[in-house]
Amino acid sequence: MITKVGLVGGVAVAWLLTFILMGGDVLPSLSSSPDHAKAASAPTTSPSTRSATPTPTPTASATPTDTAAAAAVAAEQLANAKPLAGHVLVHRPNPRRSAPPVLTFRIATFNALGSSHTRGKSHRKQKASGPARTSRAGQYVLDNDIDLVGFQEMQADQRSAFMNATGGRFGLYPGNELRSMDGENSIAYRLDTWELVKASSIPIPYFGGRPRNMPYVLLKNKQTGITAYFANFHNPADTGEYGKQGRWRVAATAREADLFASLRTEGYPLFVTGDMNEQQPWFCAVAGPGDLKAAAGGDGGRDGCSVAPGFRIDWIAASHDVTFSNYREDRGGVVAWMTDHPVVIADATVDAVDFPKAVTVPTPAG
């Protein structure tokens, strides 16, 4: 009895497999009806690639050729079938991350020699008027492709002359926004290159300890999205009119060092320009707190204080990881006609790898 049941079960399984492989065409072979036989032998109109030869009279067992053809058709139907549910998996390559941006620009510090020094009873009567000299300074800035300038002694009539000469290409802070005397120390930046994020000022002791509000601004480079701080100062000089100002220079330097120490914690590169009326002692006092190095050369405030030799009171400095190149102190004839100071110029490069917090979305062109 068990043997018979096993035999019947085996036949049923074989019949089921044959039914599946032959696409359900086994049934006609189990019927003696002529209609069923004709239906089994009729050519198919399906677009699938089945054999075009007449189908032989079906029997209970299919030939190897029929079995292979049926398997091919079943496989093609499965491949063309739409999934009933779930997601279709597709290959998604890992997104490429763009390299961190690198910014290179040209920066300068420029004591414009205030108009009051070349008019009336001034001892510099050999110089042209302040507006004439500063108008020429505007052309000088354009000719030398300077992107940002820290000006000192830029009095009200000189500010107007500079803005006219540069045709509205530059923003100026504080310019005329604060007291006129505060505007003498202004930061000029190209409007097609920089976007003003934040403008601030800090009171710095000037002649006799009287405070001047001096600027520091946060600017975003429009092309790269790199954002940086720029600060500009003029510390008091020893003069016949005001006498020795050493104590006030020390006080001014201390205030600047505290500011630099605070700004460096924000993660932005910091640039400093100015006429400090002090040589290496000024730089060494601020280099450590601000982690600065001088554009003139040297390793800055790390492991002591290192700066290139030479006489200078006009400074460009920046965060230690900034790279400077093409540094020069221009004392040529044009500069000598405009002012009694050199114009100090350098190219600065900021790699966003060193300042990851400083990168924002670039400003769209237009």
C-alpha positions as CSV (number, residue, x, y, z in Angstrom):
1,M,0.0,0.0,0.0
2,I,2.8,2.4,0.9
3,T,4.5,1.6,-2.4
4,K,1.4,2.5,-4.3
5,V,1.0,5.8,-2.5
6,G,4.6,6.7,-3.2
7,L,4.2,5.8,-6.8
8,V,1.0,7.9,-7.2
9,G,2.7,10.8,-5.4
10,G,5.7,10.7,-7.7
11,V,3.5,10.7,-10.8
12,A,1.6,13.7,-9.4
13,V,4.8,15.7,-8.7
14,A,6.1,14.8,-12.2
15,W,2.9,16.0,-13.8
16,L,2.9,19.3,-11.8
17,L,6.5,20.0,-12.9
18,T,5.7,19.3,-16.5
19,F,2.6,21.5,-16.3
20,I,4.7,24.4,-15.0
21,L,7.5,24.0,-17.5
22,M,5.1,23.7,-20.5
23,G,3.0,26.7,-19.5
24,G,-0.1,24.7,-18.7
25,D,-0.2,22.8,-22.0
26,V,-0.3,19.4,-20.4
27,L,-4.1,19.4,-19.9
28,P,-4.9,18.7,-23.6
29,S,-2.9,15.5,-23.6
30,L,-5.1,14.2,-20.8
31,S,-8.3,14.7,-22.8
32,S,-9.6,12.7,-25.8
33,S,-11.6,15.7,-27.1
34,P,-10.6,16.7,-30.7
35,D,-11.2,20.3,-29.9
36,H,-8.6,20.2,-27.2
37,A,-6.1,18.5,-29.5
38,K,-6.6,21.2,-32.1
39,A,-6.1,23.9,-29.5
40,A,-2.9,22.3,-28.4
41,S,-1.5,22.2,-32.0
42,A,-2.5,25.8,-33.0
43,P,0.4,28.2,-33.3
44,T,0.7,30.9,-30.6
45,T,0.2,34.6,-31.2
46,S,2.2,35.6,-28.2
47,P,5.2,38.0,-28.9
48,S,7.5,35.7,-26.9
49,T,10.0,33.7,-28.8
50,R,8.5,30.3,-28.9
51,S,9.1,27.7,-31.7
52,A,7.2,28.4,-35.0
53,T,7.0,24.6,-35.9
54,P,3.7,22.7,-35.3
55,T,3.5,21.3,-31.9
56,P,3.5,17.5,-32.0
57,T,0.6,15.5,-30.4
58,P,1.1,15.9,-26.7
59,T,1.9,12.9,-24.6
60,A,2.0,12.5,-21.0
61,S,5.8,13.2,-21.0
62,A,7.3,16.1,-22.9
63,T,10.4,15.8,-25.1
64,P,13.7,17.6,-24.0
65,T,13.2,20.2,-26.8
66,D,9.8,21.2,-25.6
67,T,10.9,21.4,-22.0
68,A,13.8,23.7,-22.9
69,A,11.6,26.0,-25.0
70,A,9.0,26.2,-22.3
71,A,11.6,27.0,-19.7
72,A,12.9,29.8,-21.9
73,V,9.5,31.3,-22.3
74,A,8.8,31.1,-18.6
75,A,12.1,32.8,-17.8
76,E,11.3,35.6,-20.3
77,Q,7.9,36.1,-18.9
78,L,9.4,36.4,-15.4
79,A,12.0,38.9,-16.5
80,N,9.3,41.1,-18.2
81,A,6.9,40.9,-15.2
82,K,6.3,44.0,-13.1
83,P,7.0,43.6,-9.4
84,L,3.9,43.3,-7.3
85,A,5.3,45.1,-4.3
86,G,8.5,46.5,-2.8
87,H,11.3,48.7,-4.1
88,V,13.3,48.1,-7.2
89,L,17.0,48.1,-6.2
90,V,19.2,50.2,-8.4
91,H,23.0,50.8,-8.3
92,R,23.7,54.1,-6.5
93,P,27.4,55.2,-6.6
94,N,28.8,57.0,-3.6
95,P,28.5,60.8,-4.0
96,R,31.7,62.6,-4.8
97,R,32.7,65.3,-2.3
98,S,34.2,68.4,-3.8
99,A,37.6,69.5,-2.6
100,P,37.6,72.2,0.1
101,P,38.0,75.6,-1.6
102,V,41.2,77.6,-1.6
103,L,41.1,81.4,-1.7
104,T,43.9,83.7,-2.9
105,F,43.5,87.5,-2.8
106,R,45.6,90.7,-2.6
107,I,45.7,92.8,0.6
108,A,47.4,96.1,1.4
109,T,47.9,98.6,4.2
110,F,48.0,102.2,3.2
111,N,48.5,105.3,5.3
112,A,46.9,108.0,3.1
113,L,48.5,111.0,4.8
114,G,45.5,113.0,6.0
115,S,44.5,116.1,4.1
116,S,45.1,118.3,7.2
117,H,48.9,117.5,6.8
118,T,49.1,119.1,3.4
119,R,47.0,122.3,3.7
120,G,47.2,125.6,5.6
121,K,50.3,126.0,7.7
122,S,51.3,122.3,7.4
123,H,55.0,121.5,7.1
124,R,54.2,119.2,4.1
125,K,53.2,121.9,1.7
126,Q,55.3,120.2,-1.0
127,K,52.6,117.5,-1.2
128,A,49.5,117.8,-3.3
129,S,46.1,118.2,-1.6
130,G,44.5,115.2,0.2
131,P,41.7,114.7,-2.4
132,A,44.2,114.8,-5.3
133,R,46.6,112.3,-3.6
134,T,43.8,109.9,-2.6
135,S,42.2,110.1,-6.0
136,R,45.5,108.9,-7.3
137,A,45.5,106.3,-4.6
138,G,42.2,104.9,-5.9
139,Q,43.8,104.4,-9.3
140,Y,46.8,102.8,-7.7
141,V,44.6,100.3,-5.9
142,L,42.9,99.4,-9.2
143,D,46.2,99.2,-11.1
144,N,47.7,96.8,-8.6
145,D,44.6,94.5,-8.4
146,I,44.2,95.0,-4.7
147,D,41.1,93.3,-3.3
148,L,41.2,94.8,0.2
149,V,42.9,97.8,1.8
150,G,43.3,98.9,5.4
151,F,43.5,102.8,5.2
152,Q,44.8,105.1,7.9
153,E,44.5,108.9,8.0
154,M,41.8,108.9,5.3
155,Q,39.9,112.0,6.1
156,A,36.4,112.9,4.9
157,D,37.4,114.7,1.7
158,Q,39.8,111.8,0.9
159,R,37.2,109.2,1.4
160,S,35.0,110.9,-1.2
161,A,37.9,111.2,-3.6
162,F,38.7,107.5,-3.3
163,M,35.1,106.4,-3.8
164,N,34.8,108.6,-6.9
165,A,38.1,107.4,-8.3
166,T,37.2,103.7,-8.0
167,G,33.7,104.1,-9.5
168,G,31.7,102.5,-6.8
169,R,33.7,99.2,-6.9
170,F,34.6,99.3,-3.2
171,G,32.7,99.2,0.0
172,L,34.1,101.2,2.9
173,Y,33.7,100.7,6.6
174,P,33.2,102.6,8.8
175,G,33.5,105.3,6.1
176,N,31.0,107.9,7.0
177,E,28.8,105.7,9.3
178,L,30.5,106.7,12.6
179,R,32.2,109.9,13.6
180,S,34.3,111.5,10.9
181,M,37.4,110.9,12.9
182,D,36.5,107.2,13.2
183,G,36.2,107.0,9.4
184,E,39.9,108.0,9.0
185,N,40.7,104.3,9.7
186,S,38.5,102.5,7.2
187,I,38.6,99.1,5.5
188,A,38.0,99.2,1.7
189,Y,36.9,95.9,0.0
190,R,35.9,95.1,-3.6
191,L,32.2,94.6,-3.8
192,D,32.5,92.1,-6.6
193,T,34.7,89.9,-4.4
194,W,33.5,90.4,-0.9
195,E,30.1,90.3,0.9
196,L,29.8,92.1,4.2
197,V,28.6,89.7,6.9
198,K,29.2,91.8,10.0
199,A,30.7,95.2,10.7
200,S,32.1,96.1,14.2
201,S,34.4,98.6,15.8
202,I,36.4,98.8,19.0
203,P,37.6,101.9,20.9
204,I,41.4,102.1,20.8
205,P,43.4,104.7,22.7
206,Y,44.8,107.4,20.4
207,F,46.6,110.6,21.1
208,G,46.5,111.4,24.8
209,G,44.4,108.3,25.4
210,R,41.4,109.7,23.6
211,P,39.6,106.7,22.0
212,R,38.9,106.2,18.3
213,N,36.5,103.6,17.1
214,M,38.6,101.3,14.8
215,P,37.0,98.7,12.5
216,Y,37.0,95.0,12.2
217,V,34.6,93.3,9.7
218,L,33.6,89.8,8.8
219,L,33.6,89.4,5.1
220,K,32.6,86.4,2.9
221,N,34.4,85.8,-0.4
222,K,31.7,85.5,-3.0
223,Q,33.5,82.9,-5.2
224,T,34.5,80.4,-2.5
225,G,32.3,81.1,0.4
226,I,35.4,81.4,2.7
227,T,34.7,83.9,5.4
228,A,37.3,85.9,7.3
229,Y,37.9,88.7,9.8
230,F,39.7,91.9,8.8
231,A,40.8,94.5,11.4
232,N,42.5,97.8,10.8
233,F,44.3,100.1,13.3
234,H,46.3,103.3,13.7
235,N,48.2,103.5,17.0
236,P,49.4,106.9,18.2
237,A,52.9,108.2,17.2
238,D,55.3,110.4,19.2
239,T,54.9,113.9,17.7
240,G,56.0,117.4,18.5
241,E,52.4,118.4,19.0
242,Y,51.3,115.5,21.2
243,G,54.6,114.4,22.7
244,K,55.5,110.9,23.8
245,Q,52.7,108.5,23.3
246,G,54.4,105.2,24.4
247,R,52.0,104.5,27.2
248,W,49.0,104.8,24.9
249,R,50.6,102.6,22.3
250,V,51.0,100.0,24.9
251,A,47.4,100.4,26.0
252,A,46.2,100.2,22.3
253,T,48.3,97.1,21.7
254,A,46.9,95.4,24.7
255,R,43.3,96.1,23.6
256,E,44.1,94.8,20.1
257,A,45.7,91.6,21.5
258,D,42.6,90.9,23.5
259,L,40.4,91.3,20.5
260,F,42.6,89.0,18.4
261,A,42.5,86.3,21.1
262,S,38.7,86.5,21.2
263,L,38.3,86.4,17.4
264,R,40.6,83.4,16.8
265,T,38.2,81.2,18.9
266,E,35.5,81.6,16.2
267,G,37.4,79.6,13.7
268,Y,37.7,82.2,11.0
269,P,41.1,83.4,9.5
270,L,42.0,86.8,10.9
271,F,43.8,89.5,8.9
272,V,45.3,92.7,10.5
273,T,46.5,95.8,8.8
274,G,47.6,99.1,10.2
275,D,50.1,101.8,11.0
276,M,51.1,100.7,14.5
277,N,53.9,103.2,15.0
278,E,55.9,100.4,16.5
279,Q,58.3,97.8,15.2
280,Q,58.8,94.3,16.4
281,P,57.5,94.9,20.0
282,W,54.0,95.5,18.6
283,F,54.0,92.4,16.6
284,C,55.4,90.1,19.3
285,A,52.8,91.5,21.8
286,V,49.8,90.4,19.5
287,A,51.3,87.4,17.7
288,G,50.9,84.9,20.5
289,P,47.3,85.9,21.6
290,G,46.1,86.0,18.0
291,D,48.2,83.1,16.7
292,L,49.5,85.5,14.0
293,K,52.4,85.7,11.6
294,A,53.6,88.6,9.6
295,A,53.3,88.9,5.9
296,A,56.9,90.2,5.9
297,G,58.1,86.7,7.0
298,G,59.0,84.7,10.1
299,D,57.1,82.0,12.0
300,G,55.0,84.4,14.0
301,G,53.9,83.8,17.6
302,R,54.5,80.1,17.9
303,D,57.5,79.0,20.0
304,G,58.3,82.6,20.9
305,C,58.2,85.4,18.4
306,S,59.7,85.3,14.9
307,V,59.5,88.0,12.3
308,A,61.7,88.9,9.3
309,P,64.3,91.6,10.0
310,G,63.9,95.2,8.8
311,F,62.4,98.5,9.8
312,R,58.6,98.6,9.6
313,I,55.8,100.2,11.4
314,D,53.2,99.5,8.7
315,W,52.0,95.9,9.2
316,I,50.1,93.1,7.5
317,A,49.6,90.0,9.7
318,A,47.2,87.0,9.6
319,S,46.4,83.7,11.3
320,H,49.3,81.4,11.3
321,D,47.8,78.9,8.8
322,V,47.4,81.6,6.1
323,T,50.1,81.6,3.4
324,F,51.6,84.9,2.3
325,S,53.5,85.5,-1.0
326,N,54.7,88.4,-3.2
327,Y,55.2,90.6,-0.2
328,R,56.5,94.1,-1.0
329,E,56.9,97.5,0.6
330,D,56.4,100.0,-2.3
331,R,58.4,103.2,-1.8
332,G,58.4,104.2,-5.5
333,G,57.8,107.6,-7.0
334,V,54.1,107.3,-7.3
335,V,53.7,106.2,-3.7
336,A,56.1,109.0,-2.5
337,W,53.9,111.5,-4.3
338,M,50.7,110.2,-2.5
339,T,52.0,109.7,1.0
340,D,54.9,109.7,3.4
341,H,54.6,105.9,4.1
342,P,55.2,102.9,2.0
343,V,52.3,101.0,0.6
344,V,52.6,97.4,1.9
345,I,51.1,94.7,-0.4
346,A,50.9,90.9,-0.1
347,D,49.0,88.0,-1.7
348,A,47.2,85.8,0.9
349,T,46.1,82.3,0.4
350,V,43.5,80.6,2.7
351,D,43.0,76.8,2.4
352,A,39.6,75.8,3.8
353,V,41.2,72.6,5.1
354,D,42.8,74.7,7.8
355,F,39.7,76.7,8.6
356,P,36.7,74.3,8.1
357,K,34.3,76.5,10.1
358,A,35.0,79.4,7.8
359,V,33.3,77.9,4.7
360,T,29.8,78.9,3.8
361,V,27.8,78.7,0.6
362,P,29.3,80.9,-2.1
363,T,27.2,83.9,-3.2
364,P,25.4,83.2,-6.6
365,A,26.7,85.3,-9.5
366,G,24.4,87.9,-10.9
